[in-house]
Amino acid sequence: MADAGFRPVAHRLHRPIWRSVVAAVLLALTLTVLPLLAHAEADPQRWTLTDSSGQVWGLTLFEQPDPAYPAGWRLRLTARSPGQVVDHQRPLLLSDGLGSAWTLPNRSEELVRQGEEVIPQSSAQFDMSALDPRPSEVLPLQLEVPNDDREETTLVMLQPEVVQALHELPPKRG
């Protein structure tokens, strides 16, 4: 009979250890998975576009990862057809079908490390902070890409999934 009284006590001693182990495992999983989810949200989004002349462009949307430059969302355009040269001084113009327009400042200097002067001729980068308010997710958007001919721009219509991504960008901070 003395053994019967001892067993429930031993059983009760294991229960708190089991709960602690489960809590520790859940905490470890949470601390492992949350940073992965945050990193996945910050991964660049990429598309391939064709301009009005049939030339191919790459468009990348991403948050500026380099702490040497101001934080925020960037839109990078890269010419994929030979001979295309992008202007690294002029802004990118976006417009929708109802007359709304946005002027995105050129941040092509961010394509290289600070202090370097040779910027790739076929790429340009623009600051998305001026995309405020965000464009409608249902209206078509057109880019006017500044090129090396100061008198002209290259016209690129954005695909619906790109327009949706621009609409869903988080609002600018502070």
Secondary structure, 3 states (H helix, E strand, C coil): CHHHHHHHHHHHHHHHHHHHHHHHHHHHHHHHHHHHHHHHHHCCEEEEEEECCCCEEEEEEEECCCCCCCCCEEEEEEECCCCCCECCCCCEEEEECCCCEEEECECHHHHCCCCCCCCCCCEEEEEHHHCCCCCCCCCCEEEEEEECCCCCEEEEECCHHHHHHHHCCCCCCC
